[in-house]
Amino acid sequence: MWKRRDVCKTAIALAAAAFIASSAPAQAQDKGTVYFLSWGGTIQTMLEKEGWADEFKKDTGYTVTLVPKATSAEIIATAIAQKNSPQVDVVMCDLAAFQQGMAQQIFEPLDEKAVPNLANMVPSARLGDSGVAPYADILALVYQKEVFERNGWAPPTTWKDLFRPEFGKTLIIPPVSNTYGMYLLVELARQNGGGERNIQPGFEALKKLAPNVVDWTTTFAKIADLMQQETGALAVFGNASGWEIAKRGVPVDVVVPENSYMSPTVAGVMKGAPNQEGARALLNWLISEKVLTYRAERFGQSPLNTKVKLEGEAAQRVVTGDALKELQTVDYDYVASVRNEWNQQFQREVEPLH
């Protein structure tokens, strides 16, 4: 009897040792959590709803936790507030907002040794030594097809179509504090004899549009709701957001007029980030061929990694390569220096006319 118990104890001990040994490699692969400060929207859809957080874990051994905000202004304000004691590792937002973080020196310098995929990016994707743009959205017009068809309206093709009198109070336009709203302001100024350094013609044009604006929105979710309810019929926003609205079942189409603008999304590693190695792994993954092919095919965003090759519908829909060079640009440094003034003028002179 004693020998039998001894054999059983030995077997249990061996089984326990075997279990520990077999589980050790899996435990070793858990390298900790990387906190990612960015938007909800398509980023949250990608990571949490479509399984790409799991892909990141498989590819790198790290766990990614999204810290979502609604706008780039909120993202960069959160990052700057953490300057002296960072709680997040990677920050991603639009270019104009990212520059504010660079001015506060909150980002680590990047190099190809730590982030190898930097070598595959187009030159214009690099922002100084601390930022890289994985992809870009294109300023576009998004219109509600059923409303247009019912009213016999011709689809929009130019920015001037925003002023067509038949549209009445159906417009959805971002405020100037939003990146897309800023681009529209600059374009309206240029169309009327001004530009970044003579912005007043743009404000005068916005004042003419303001009475026909249903909502000064900063999110594509709000645009989708207004289009679904047929409260709004024509919006200014990013092309990728328009395609995502369509994929959610709202009857919209997307038009990129001539004289449109590329709005890069820029990412960087927080200086003093809690998980520096994990942060660089996430950044390298975000600019990889794998991830950017997915984002181009799924959301219609223009990949800035030269290794990405698109086929079929994505190749026709997504602006890539030399076509990106034809898009308009702005003097970002100058705009950053006057952005607060523009925001205040918009709130004071334009928004109340809505």
N, C-alpha and C positions, 0 to 999 in steps of 0.2 A: 504493500500500500504506500509506504514511504517513498519507494522508488518511482511509483506512478506519479505521485504529486510532484516529485523532483523533475521528472520528465516534462510534466505540464508547465511547471514554472519556467523551465528552460525554453520550451517552445514559445511561451508567451513573451519572454524576454527577447528571443530571436525575432519574433514577429514585430515587436515594438521597435527594435533596432532597425529592421528592414524598412518599416514605415517611415521612421525618421530619416533614414538615408535616402529613400525615394522622394521624400518631400523636400529635402534640402535644396536641390537645384531650383525648384519652383520658387522657394522662399528667397533664394539668392537673386532671382530675376526681379524681385520687387525693389526697385531702386529709390522709392519714395515718390512724393507728390510734387508736381509742378503746377503752380497757380498761374492761370492765364487770364489776364484782364483784357477783355474785348467786348464786342457786341453780343447781344442775344441773337435774334434773327437767324441768318443762314449759318453762322458759326455754331450756334446752339443746336440747330438742326443737324449739322454735320457731326458734331461730337456726340451729342446725347441721343438723338433720335435715329440717326442712320449708322451708328456703330463705329464711328471713326476714333472715338476715345479708346475703344478696345483695340483698334488697329495700331494706335500709337503705343499702347502698352505692349502689344506683340512685337512691334518694330524696335522698341527702345528699352523696354523694361520699366519705364516710368509710368506713373498714373497722372493724367491731366485733369485738373479741376477748373472749370470755367467760372470766372467771376464776371457775370454779364452786366453791361450797362446799355442804355438805350441809344446814346449818342456819343460821338467822338469827344465832344466837349466834356461830357461826364467821365469818359474813360481817362482823359489826360488830367482832368482836375483830381481824380482819385489817385492817379500815379504821382502827381506832384505833391499831393498831401502826404504821401508816404515817403517822400524823399529822404528823410533822416532815419526812417525805420521801415524799410520795404517789407510788405506782406505778400507781394506778388512777384512773380519771376519774369514773365514775358508780358509785354504790352503791345497791343495792335489796334490801330485806329487810322483815320485818314491822315494824309500828308500834312495838311495845314495844322491840325491839332498836334501831330507828332513833333512838329518843329517847336512848339511851345515847350514840350518836354526837353528837347535838345537844348533850348535856351537856358533851361534850369539845370542842365548837365546831369540828368537822372539816368542816362543810359550808358551801358558799358561799350567800349570799342569792340568791333567784331573783326575776326580774321578767318581766313580759309582753313587754317589748321584746326581750329575749334568748330568751325561751321563750314564743312567742305562744299556744300551745295552753293555757296556764294560764288564759286568759280563758274557756275552754269548760268548765272543771271545776266540779263542784258545790262549794259553799263548804266542806263538811266534808272535801274532799279535800286542802285545804291544811293543812300542819303547820308552824306558825310561818312564818318567812319563808324557810326553807331546805329544806322537804320538800314533796312532792306525792305523793298516792296515785293511781296509775293505775287500780287496780281493787281489789276486795275478794273474799275468800273468806268463806264462811259456815260456822260450826261445825255439823257434821252427824254423823249416824250412818250408817255404811257396813256393810251386812250381806251375808253370803254366801247368795244365794237358794237354791242347791241344798241346802245344809246345813239351812236353815230348812224347806224343803219336805219333805225327807226325814224330819225329826224332827217335822213337824207343828206347828212353832212359828209363832205369829202374828208378822208383821213388827213391828219396834219403831216406836213413835210418840212416845215421850217419853224424857227423860233417866232417869226412874225405871225404865225397862225394862232398864237396865244391871244392875239388882239382881235380875232374875228368876232364881230358883234353877235353872231347867232349863238355863240356858246353861252352867253349870259353868265349867270352865277353857277358855273360848273367847274371852275379851275381849282386845282390842288397844287400849291406851290410851297416849297420849303422856305423858312425864314432865312435871312442873310447869315445868321449864326451857323446854319447848316452848310456843309461844304457844297452841296448841289445848289443851294440858294445863293451862295457866294459866286459860283461860276455863272449862274444865270444873271446876276447883277452885273458882273464884268462884261458878259456878252451883250446885254442890253445897252450898257454904256458904249461899247465899241460900235454897235449898230447905229448909234445916235451921235457919233463924232467924238466920243470920249474914250475912256479906258481905265485901267487901274488908277492912274495918277490924275484922272479927271472923271470921277465916278458919278458926279451929279446927274449927267444924262441917264444913267442907269436907274437912279432913284426916281427920276421923273417918270420913266417908263413903268417902274413898279407901281407908282401911284396911280397910273392909268389902269393897271391890271387889278389893283387891290379890291375895288368894289365887286369884282366878279370872282373873287377867291372864296371858296367854301371853307377851306382850312389851310392854315400855315403849318403843315405837318413835318415832322422830322423822322417818321418811321414808315416803312413800306406796309406794315401791318395796318396802320390807319388808312393808307391809300386803298388797300385791299377792301377794307370795310366800306369805305365811301363809294368805291366802284361797285361793290356787290349790291349795295343799297340803291345804286344809281343816283346818289346824291351828288357825286362828282363824275365828270366825264373825261377830263383831260388833266394829266398831272406831269410835273417836271420832277424827275428823279433819276436814279441810276438804271442802266439797261438791265443789269442782272436782277435787280429788285423787281423790275417789270416782268421778266420771264418767270421769276419765282411766284409772283401773284397769279400769272396765267396757269402755272402748274398746280396751284391750289384750287383751280376750278373757276376763277373769276374770268369772264370773257374780255380780256384785254389784249392789245397788241402793242408792240414797241417800235418806235421809230428813232433812229439816230440821225438828226439833221446835219447838214453841212455846218462847219464851224462849231463842232462839238468839242468836248473837253475830256481828257483822261483824268480820272480821279484815283490816284494810287492809294492802296492800303499799305501802310508801313508798319513794320514790327521791329522790336528791339528788346534787349535784355536789360532789366533794371539793375542799376549799379547797386551792389550790395544785396542782390537777390538772395533769398534764403537757400535756394537750390540752384547754384550757378551751373553745374554740369547738366542738370536736368533742363535748365532754361535754354542752354545752347543746343541740347538735343531736340527740344521742341521747336526752336527756331529753324534748325536745319531740316526738320521734318516738314514744317509748314511751307518751306520753299522748295520741297522736293518735287521731282517729276510726277511721282505717284499722287501726291495730294493736289497739285495744281492741275493735273489732267482731270481729276475728279471735279474740282471746282469749276473748271471750264465747261465740262460736259453737263454737270448738274445745275450750275447756277449761271452759266454764260459769262463768267468773268475772264478777263484777258490775262493769261499766264505770262509772267515775265521771266520764266525759266526757259532757256533756249532748247532744252531737251524735250519739251512738250510738243507732241505732234498730234493734231486733231484730225478727225475724219468725220464724214457724214454731216449730219445736221449741225453739230458743234462747229465744224470747220466753216460752215456758211454763216452761222450766227455770231460767232465770237470774233472780235477784232484782234488780230495778231500781227506780228512781224512788221513789215514796212508800213502797213496801214496805221499802226499806232503813231508813227512819226508824222502823219498828216494831221493829227489832232492838235487843237489849240492848247497853249500853255499860258500860265500867268506868272508874273514876277512874285513868287511865293515870299521872298524875303520882304519885299515892300508891303505885300498884302498883310503879312503877319504884323507889321508895324502899325497898320491902320485898322486892323480888323475890329478892335473894340469900338473905335469911332463909328465904323459902319454899322455895327450891331446896335449901338445906341441911336443912331440916326434912323435906322429901320424901325426900332421900337417907338421912336418919337413921332416920325412923320408918315410912315407907311402902314404899320400894323393897325392903328386906330381906324383907318379907312375901310377895313375889312368888314 
